[in-house]
Amino acid sequence: MLIYLVYAVHIIISLFLIVVVLLQSGSAGDISAAFGGQGSQAAFGPRGAATGLSRATTAAAVIFMLTSVTLSINAIKHTGPKSVLQGVKSSPVKTQPAPAPTTPPAQK
């Protein structure tokens, strides 16, 4: 029953994370900043205080990672570890025939 709560939180937080990321403004104001020009904002310059939107993004990302790991552990626990090649049939190994003898048999 608890796993269904984790599923619900995971779905809700993923939708919230999509919305929060789309609401954020880009870090580079114009195209010249992408090519090293003196744009309106520096790409790796000092940042001001984190806004509420960036804090919400960080919190949502952490919760998303935790629910992803929880769901992954739950899936392994119930189904067991599986190989990607588990269902693939292996082809028989072809061997080389023995080479014919090079010396002719002795005649009598």
PyMOL CGO cylinders between C-alpha atoms (Angstrom):
from pymol import cmd
from pymol.cgo import CYLINDER

trace = [
    CYLINDER, 0.00, 0.00, 0.00, 2.89, 2.34, 0.77, 0.3, 1, 1, 1, 1, 1, 1,
    CYLINDER, 2.89, 2.34, 0.77, 4.34, 1.83, -2.69, 0.3, 1, 1, 1, 1, 1, 1,
    CYLINDER, 4.34, 1.83, -2.69, 1.20, 3.31, -4.25, 0.3, 1, 1, 1, 1, 1, 1,
    CYLINDER, 1.20, 3.31, -4.25, 1.82, 6.45, -2.22, 0.3, 1, 1, 1, 1, 1, 1,
    CYLINDER, 1.82, 6.45, -2.22, 5.38, 6.57, -3.59, 0.3, 1, 1, 1, 1, 1, 1,
    CYLINDER, 5.38, 6.57, -3.59, 4.00, 6.16, -7.13, 0.3, 1, 1, 1, 1, 1, 1,
    CYLINDER, 4.00, 6.16, -7.13, 1.57, 9.03, -6.58, 0.3, 1, 1, 1, 1, 1, 1,
    CYLINDER, 1.57, 9.03, -6.58, 4.25, 11.30, -5.10, 0.3, 1, 1, 1, 1, 1, 1,
    CYLINDER, 4.25, 11.30, -5.10, 6.58, 10.42, -7.98, 0.3, 1, 1, 1, 1, 1, 1,
    CYLINDER, 6.58, 10.42, -7.98, 4.00, 11.32, -10.64, 0.3, 1, 1, 1, 1, 1, 1,
    CYLINDER, 4.00, 11.32, -10.64, 2.95, 14.54, -8.91, 0.3, 1, 1, 1, 1, 1, 1,
    CYLINDER, 2.95, 14.54, -8.91, 6.52, 15.66, -8.29, 0.3, 1, 1, 1, 1, 1, 1,
    CYLINDER, 6.52, 15.66, -8.29, 7.52, 14.92, -11.88, 0.3, 1, 1, 1, 1, 1, 1,
    CYLINDER, 7.52, 14.92, -11.88, 4.69, 17.08, -13.21, 0.3, 1, 1, 1, 1, 1, 1,
    CYLINDER, 4.69, 17.08, -13.21, 5.58, 19.80, -10.68, 0.3, 1, 1, 1, 1, 1, 1,
    CYLINDER, 5.58, 19.80, -10.68, 9.24, 19.62, -11.73, 0.3, 1, 1, 1, 1, 1, 1,
    CYLINDER, 9.24, 19.62, -11.73, 8.30, 20.07, -15.39, 0.3, 1, 1, 1, 1, 1, 1,
    CYLINDER, 8.30, 20.07, -15.39, 6.22, 23.14, -14.60, 0.3, 1, 1, 1, 1, 1, 1,
    CYLINDER, 6.22, 23.14, -14.60, 8.85, 24.70, -12.32, 0.3, 1, 1, 1, 1, 1, 1,
    CYLINDER, 8.85, 24.70, -12.32, 11.64, 24.22, -14.85, 0.3, 1, 1, 1, 1, 1, 1,
    CYLINDER, 11.64, 24.22, -14.85, 9.54, 25.72, -17.64, 0.3, 1, 1, 1, 1, 1, 1,
    CYLINDER, 9.54, 25.72, -17.64, 8.67, 28.75, -15.50, 0.3, 1, 1, 1, 1, 1, 1,
    CYLINDER, 8.67, 28.75, -15.50, 12.29, 29.65, -14.86, 0.3, 1, 1, 1, 1, 1, 1,
    CYLINDER, 12.29, 29.65, -14.86, 13.96, 32.25, -17.01, 0.3, 1, 1, 1, 1, 1, 1,
    CYLINDER, 13.96, 32.25, -17.01, 17.08, 31.32, -18.91, 0.3, 1, 1, 1, 1, 1, 1,
    CYLINDER, 17.08, 31.32, -18.91, 20.47, 32.12, -17.45, 0.3, 1, 1, 1, 1, 1, 1,
    CYLINDER, 20.47, 32.12, -17.45, 21.75, 33.72, -20.66, 0.3, 1, 1, 1, 1, 1, 1,
    CYLINDER, 21.75, 33.72, -20.66, 19.71, 36.70, -21.81, 0.3, 1, 1, 1, 1, 1, 1,
    CYLINDER, 19.71, 36.70, -21.81, 20.83, 36.75, -25.42, 0.3, 1, 1, 1, 1, 1, 1,
    CYLINDER, 20.83, 36.75, -25.42, 22.62, 34.66, -28.02, 0.3, 1, 1, 1, 1, 1, 1,
    CYLINDER, 22.62, 34.66, -28.02, 25.90, 36.54, -27.70, 0.3, 1, 1, 1, 1, 1, 1,
    CYLINDER, 25.90, 36.54, -27.70, 26.39, 35.15, -24.19, 0.3, 1, 1, 1, 1, 1, 1,
    CYLINDER, 26.39, 35.15, -24.19, 26.51, 31.65, -25.66, 0.3, 1, 1, 1, 1, 1, 1,
    CYLINDER, 26.51, 31.65, -25.66, 29.51, 32.57, -27.80, 0.3, 1, 1, 1, 1, 1, 1,
    CYLINDER, 29.51, 32.57, -27.80, 31.53, 34.36, -25.13, 0.3, 1, 1, 1, 1, 1, 1,
    CYLINDER, 31.53, 34.36, -25.13, 30.30, 37.87, -25.82, 0.3, 1, 1, 1, 1, 1, 1,
    CYLINDER, 30.30, 37.87, -25.82, 29.65, 40.43, -23.13, 0.3, 1, 1, 1, 1, 1, 1,
    CYLINDER, 29.65, 40.43, -23.13, 25.98, 39.63, -22.72, 0.3, 1, 1, 1, 1, 1, 1,
    CYLINDER, 25.98, 39.63, -22.72, 23.65, 41.02, -20.12, 0.3, 1, 1, 1, 1, 1, 1,
    CYLINDER, 23.65, 41.02, -20.12, 24.41, 38.15, -17.72, 0.3, 1, 1, 1, 1, 1, 1,
    CYLINDER, 24.41, 38.15, -17.72, 27.59, 36.18, -17.20, 0.3, 1, 1, 1, 1, 1, 1,
    CYLINDER, 27.59, 36.18, -17.20, 27.27, 32.44, -17.65, 0.3, 1, 1, 1, 1, 1, 1,
    CYLINDER, 27.27, 32.44, -17.65, 29.53, 31.54, -14.73, 0.3, 1, 1, 1, 1, 1, 1,
    CYLINDER, 29.53, 31.54, -14.73, 29.50, 34.82, -12.87, 0.3, 1, 1, 1, 1, 1, 1,
    CYLINDER, 29.50, 34.82, -12.87, 28.47, 35.40, -9.28, 0.3, 1, 1, 1, 1, 1, 1,
    CYLINDER, 28.47, 35.40, -9.28, 24.85, 34.67, -8.51, 0.3, 1, 1, 1, 1, 1, 1,
    CYLINDER, 24.85, 34.67, -8.51, 22.56, 36.47, -6.21, 0.3, 1, 1, 1, 1, 1, 1,
    CYLINDER, 22.56, 36.47, -6.21, 20.43, 34.83, -3.58, 0.3, 1, 1, 1, 1, 1, 1,
    CYLINDER, 20.43, 34.83, -3.58, 18.51, 31.81, -4.81, 0.3, 1, 1, 1, 1, 1, 1,
    CYLINDER, 18.51, 31.81, -4.81, 14.94, 32.61, -5.68, 0.3, 1, 1, 1, 1, 1, 1,
    CYLINDER, 14.94, 32.61, -5.68, 11.99, 30.64, -4.42, 0.3, 1, 1, 1, 1, 1, 1,
    CYLINDER, 11.99, 30.64, -4.42, 11.59, 29.07, -7.84, 0.3, 1, 1, 1, 1, 1, 1,
    CYLINDER, 11.59, 29.07, -7.84, 15.15, 27.73, -7.88, 0.3, 1, 1, 1, 1, 1, 1,
    CYLINDER, 15.15, 27.73, -7.88, 14.74, 26.38, -4.33, 0.3, 1, 1, 1, 1, 1, 1,
    CYLINDER, 14.74, 26.38, -4.33, 11.52, 24.66, -5.40, 0.3, 1, 1, 1, 1, 1, 1,
    CYLINDER, 11.52, 24.66, -5.40, 13.34, 23.15, -8.37, 0.3, 1, 1, 1, 1, 1, 1,
    CYLINDER, 13.34, 23.15, -8.37, 16.11, 21.82, -6.16, 0.3, 1, 1, 1, 1, 1, 1,
    CYLINDER, 16.11, 21.82, -6.16, 13.68, 20.36, -3.64, 0.3, 1, 1, 1, 1, 1, 1,
    CYLINDER, 13.68, 20.36, -3.64, 11.57, 18.77, -6.39, 0.3, 1, 1, 1, 1, 1, 1,
    CYLINDER, 11.57, 18.77, -6.39, 14.66, 17.28, -8.02, 0.3, 1, 1, 1, 1, 1, 1,
    CYLINDER, 14.66, 17.28, -8.02, 15.81, 15.74, -4.72, 0.3, 1, 1, 1, 1, 1, 1,
    CYLINDER, 15.81, 15.74, -4.72, 12.37, 14.26, -4.04, 0.3, 1, 1, 1, 1, 1, 1,
    CYLINDER, 12.37, 14.26, -4.04, 12.20, 12.97, -7.63, 0.3, 1, 1, 1, 1, 1, 1,
    CYLINDER, 12.20, 12.97, -7.63, 15.58, 11.23, -7.24, 0.3, 1, 1, 1, 1, 1, 1,
    CYLINDER, 15.58, 11.23, -7.24, 14.56, 9.67, -3.92, 0.3, 1, 1, 1, 1, 1, 1,
    CYLINDER, 14.56, 9.67, -3.92, 11.28, 8.34, -5.28, 0.3, 1, 1, 1, 1, 1, 1,
    CYLINDER, 11.28, 8.34, -5.28, 13.08, 7.03, -8.39, 0.3, 1, 1, 1, 1, 1, 1,
    CYLINDER, 13.08, 7.03, -8.39, 15.57, 5.10, -6.27, 0.3, 1, 1, 1, 1, 1, 1,
    CYLINDER, 15.57, 5.10, -6.27, 12.77, 3.80, -4.03, 0.3, 1, 1, 1, 1, 1, 1,
    CYLINDER, 12.77, 3.80, -4.03, 10.76, 2.57, -7.02, 0.3, 1, 1, 1, 1, 1, 1,
    CYLINDER, 10.76, 2.57, -7.02, 13.84, 0.98, -8.54, 0.3, 1, 1, 1, 1, 1, 1,
    CYLINDER, 13.84, 0.98, -8.54, 14.68, -0.89, -5.34, 0.3, 1, 1, 1, 1, 1, 1,
    CYLINDER, 14.68, -0.89, -5.34, 11.07, -2.03, -5.06, 0.3, 1, 1, 1, 1, 1, 1,
    CYLINDER, 11.07, -2.03, -5.06, 11.07, -3.32, -8.63, 0.3, 1, 1, 1, 1, 1, 1,
    CYLINDER, 11.07, -3.32, -8.63, 14.27, -5.30, -8.07, 0.3, 1, 1, 1, 1, 1, 1,
    CYLINDER, 14.27, -5.30, -8.07, 12.93, -6.70, -4.81, 0.3, 1, 1, 1, 1, 1, 1,
    CYLINDER, 12.93, -6.70, -4.81, 9.75, -8.03, -6.41, 0.3, 1, 1, 1, 1, 1, 1,
    CYLINDER, 9.75, -8.03, -6.41, 11.07, -9.26, -9.74, 0.3, 1, 1, 1, 1, 1, 1,
    CYLINDER, 11.07, -9.26, -9.74, 14.70, -9.98, -8.95, 0.3, 1, 1, 1, 1, 1, 1,
    CYLINDER, 14.70, -9.98, -8.95, 17.69, -8.82, -10.94, 0.3, 1, 1, 1, 1, 1, 1,
    CYLINDER, 17.69, -8.82, -10.94, 17.43, -9.61, -14.60, 0.3, 1, 1, 1, 1, 1, 1,
    CYLINDER, 17.43, -9.61, -14.60, 19.83, -9.49, -17.47, 0.3, 1, 1, 1, 1, 1, 1,
    CYLINDER, 19.83, -9.49, -17.47, 19.16, -7.61, -20.66, 0.3, 1, 1, 1, 1, 1, 1,
    CYLINDER, 19.16, -7.61, -20.66, 20.19, -10.69, -22.61, 0.3, 1, 1, 1, 1, 1, 1,
    CYLINDER, 20.19, -10.69, -22.61, 18.10, -13.11, -20.54, 0.3, 1, 1, 1, 1, 1, 1,
    CYLINDER, 18.10, -13.11, -20.54, 15.54, -13.82, -23.27, 0.3, 1, 1, 1, 1, 1, 1,
    CYLINDER, 15.54, -13.82, -23.27, 18.00, -13.96, -26.18, 0.3, 1, 1, 1, 1, 1, 1,
    CYLINDER, 18.00, -13.96, -26.18, 18.80, -17.43, -27.48, 0.3, 1, 1, 1, 1, 1, 1,
    CYLINDER, 18.80, -17.43, -27.48, 22.48, -18.05, -27.97, 0.3, 1, 1, 1, 1, 1, 1,
    CYLINDER, 22.48, -18.05, -27.97, 23.55, -19.28, -31.39, 0.3, 1, 1, 1, 1, 1, 1,
    CYLINDER, 23.55, -19.28, -31.39, 25.59, -22.47, -31.55, 0.3, 1, 1, 1, 1, 1, 1,
    CYLINDER, 25.59, -22.47, -31.55, 29.31, -21.97, -31.85, 0.3, 1, 1, 1, 1, 1, 1,
    CYLINDER, 29.31, -21.97, -31.85, 30.61, -22.99, -35.25, 0.3, 1, 1, 1, 1, 1, 1,
    CYLINDER, 30.61, -22.99, -35.25, 33.88, -24.88, -35.16, 0.3, 1, 1, 1, 1, 1, 1,
    CYLINDER, 33.88, -24.88, -35.16, 36.40, -25.24, -37.94, 0.3, 1, 1, 1, 1, 1, 1,
    CYLINDER, 36.40, -25.24, -37.94, 36.67, -28.71, -39.48, 0.3, 1, 1, 1, 1, 1, 1,
    CYLINDER, 36.67, -28.71, -39.48, 39.95, -30.49, -38.91, 0.3, 1, 1, 1, 1, 1, 1,
    CYLINDER, 39.95, -30.49, -38.91, 42.42, -29.81, -41.73, 0.3, 1, 1, 1, 1, 1, 1,
    CYLINDER, 42.42, -29.81, -41.73, 43.11, -32.66, -44.15, 0.3, 1, 1, 1, 1, 1, 1,
    CYLINDER, 43.11, -32.66, -44.15, 46.49, -34.33, -43.82, 0.3, 1, 1, 1, 1, 1, 1,
    CYLINDER, 46.49, -34.33, -43.82, 49.09, -32.89, -46.17, 0.3, 1, 1, 1, 1, 1, 1,
    CYLINDER, 49.09, -32.89, -46.17, 51.14, -36.06, -46.69, 0.3, 1, 1, 1, 1, 1, 1,
    CYLINDER, 51.14, -36.06, -46.69, 49.71, -38.72, -48.94, 0.3, 1, 1, 1, 1, 1, 1,
    CYLINDER, 49.71, -38.72, -48.94, 49.33, -42.20, -47.42, 0.3, 1, 1, 1, 1, 1, 1,
    CYLINDER, 49.33, -42.20, -47.42, 52.16, -44.64, -48.08, 0.3, 1, 1, 1, 1, 1, 1,
    CYLINDER, 52.16, -44.64, -48.08, 51.56, -47.01, -50.99, 0.3, 1, 1, 1, 1, 1, 1,
    CYLINDER, 51.56, -47.01, -50.99, 52.50, -50.69, -50.94, 0.3, 1, 1, 1, 1, 1, 1,
]
cmd.load_cgo(trace, "trace")
